[in-house]
Amino acid sequence: MAAARRIVIENCAIATVDADDTEYASGHVVVAGSRIESLGAGKAPEDLENVVRRIDATGHLVTPGLVNTHHHFYQWITRGLATDHNLFNWLVALYPTWARIDERMAYSAAQGSLAMMARGGVTTAMDHHYVFPKGSGDLSGAIIRAARETGVRFTLARGSMDRSEKDGGLPPDFAVETLEGALAATEATIDEHHDASFDAMTQIAVAPCSPFSVSTELLTQGAELARRKGVRLHTHGSETVEEEQFCKELFGMGPTDYFESTGWLGEDVWMAHCVHMNDSDIAAFARTKTGVAHCPSSNARLAAGIARVPDLLAAGVPVGLGVDGTASNESGELHTELRNALLINRLGAHREAALNARQALRLGTYGGAQVLGRAAEIGSLEAGKLADLVLWKLDTLAHASIADPVTALVFGAAAPVTLSLVGGEPVVENSRLLHVDEDAVARSTREEAQRLARIAAQA
C-alpha cells in the first residue's frame, strides 16, 4: 500500500463493528487504494504520502457500508399496488403483471432500486431475480449492468420458478421456466458473471424462488449445481403461516425439514424472512450455520409476523438485513431497516431486551457480509479489509442533540450520507449519487412503470 493513493478521514466518531465492537469517540481512517490501511483514535499521521484527499469529518460517524441481503429490484416499477394483501394474495395479484417485464423494464427498475439503496449507505447490494418471461431479453445482464454503473458491490441471486398453477403453485403457467431451462440458464449466468476474487464487484448465487413456486427437483439439482460451481444458495423460507401449511400438505413436513431433505441447509445457504420458525428449526439453522435475511418492513407490510431474531442470534445463526422487493417495502432503503428491525423485534417476546442499537447496526453490516459469504472482505472496519465505508452526518437538527452517535444513527431519522466509498472509490457525496443521474432514473422508472401497467391491462 506504500505507493497507493490515500484518503484520510479524521475527527469523526467510528463504529468499526469488529469482533470487539471497537469504537472511537474521535478518530481517523486511512484508505490506501481499495483497502483500509489503518484506523484508530485521534488524528491520522501527518507524514503519510500520496494523500489525495483529507476530510475533516467533525460531526460525523463512520461505519462499514450497509450490506443488503434480500431484494427484488424489478418490483421498483410495481410499487404501491395490492397494499392490503397478505403474501399469498399479494403474489396472486401481482404475478400476472410481473410476468410481463422485459429487459428495458428490468434495467430501469434495477437502477431505481440501486440508486435508492446507495444514497442511503448501501455499499453491497443483492437482487433475487426469479421472473424470466419468454422473449424478455437478457434480464440478468441488464441488472448487473445497472449495478456496475451505480458503483456498488453486487450479488445477483439468479432465481427461478418451475411450479405454476397447473402444478399446485402460485405463479401463472406462462410465468415459469422448465426445470432444464432454469438450471441451464443459471449455470450460464455463473459462468459469465461470477467473480470469486477478494475484491469482486459481481457474484452470483443459485436461487430457486420458494417452496411454493419450485419443484423438489429444482431445489435438489439447484443445490448440486451451486456446490459444483462453488457459489452460494438463496431462497425464501418460513415467511408465512400459509407457507408452513402448504409444505405440510404437499411434502408432509414443515419448511425447514423440507429444505434439509433437499440439501438446502448449510453455511453456504441463506434464506429470506424465516418468520415462522420453532425451536427445532432454529437449532437446525444454528447447527448448519444457515444464514437469514431479516426483512422487518416487508414482513410488517404483508402481515407475515415478527421473526425471532433475538433467538436466532442467541443460537449463533448468521443474520443480515434485507429491504425485500419494493412492492412490499415501498421506500426501498436499507438504513430504515436498522431502526425497524430494532423496533419491531421489541414488539415480540423479548420486548425491550430484543435488540439494541449496536446489534441492529451489526445486522446491517457484518451480519450481511456473513450471510453473503464475504465477512473476510467487508462488513467491518479493519486494516486490510476492502474500503467500503459510509460517513454519516449527525450534527444537523435531526440528530445533534443525541449524544451517542450509534444511537443517533439507528434510533433517529434517516441520516444524510456525506460520503460513501466502495473499494475506496466515492459513490455518494453529500447525499447525491456520483455515477448515476437520479432525475433521469426517476423519469425512466416512472415511464417503465406506466408501460408495464399498460401491457398488463391489455393482457
WOLINDA-V830086 format. One record per run of one state. SS is the DSSP state (h for helix, s for strand, l for the rest). FROM is the first residue (numbers start at 1). LEN is the number of residues. Records with the same first field share a line. If there is no record, write none. Layout:
BEGIN
SS: FROM-LEN ; FROM-LEN
END
This chain:
BEGIN
l: 1-5 ; 16-7 ; 33-2 ; 42-9 ; 57-3 ; 65-1 ; 69-4 ; 79-8 ; 99-4 ; 120-2 ; 130-9 ; 151-2 ; 161-3 ; 168-3 ; 172-1 ; 176-3 ; 194-8 ; 209-7 ; 230-2 ; 238-3 ; 252-3 ; 262-7 ; 274-5 ; 289-2 ; 295-1 ; 302-7 ; 316-3 ; 322-13 ; 346-5 ; 354-3 ; 372-14 ; 387-2 ; 394-11 ; 412-4 ; 423-2 ; 430-2 ; 434-4 ; 459-1
s: 6-10 ; 23-10 ; 35-7 ; 51-6 ; 60-5 ; 66-3 ; 122-8 ; 153-8 ; 164-1 ; 171-1 ; 202-7 ; 232-6 ; 269-5 ; 291-4 ; 319-3 ; 386-1 ; 389-5 ; 416-7 ; 425-5 ; 432-2
h: 73-6 ; 87-12 ; 103-17 ; 139-12 ; 165-3 ; 173-3 ; 179-15 ; 216-14 ; 241-11 ; 255-7 ; 279-10 ; 296-6 ; 309-7 ; 335-11 ; 351-3 ; 357-15 ; 405-7 ; 438-21
END
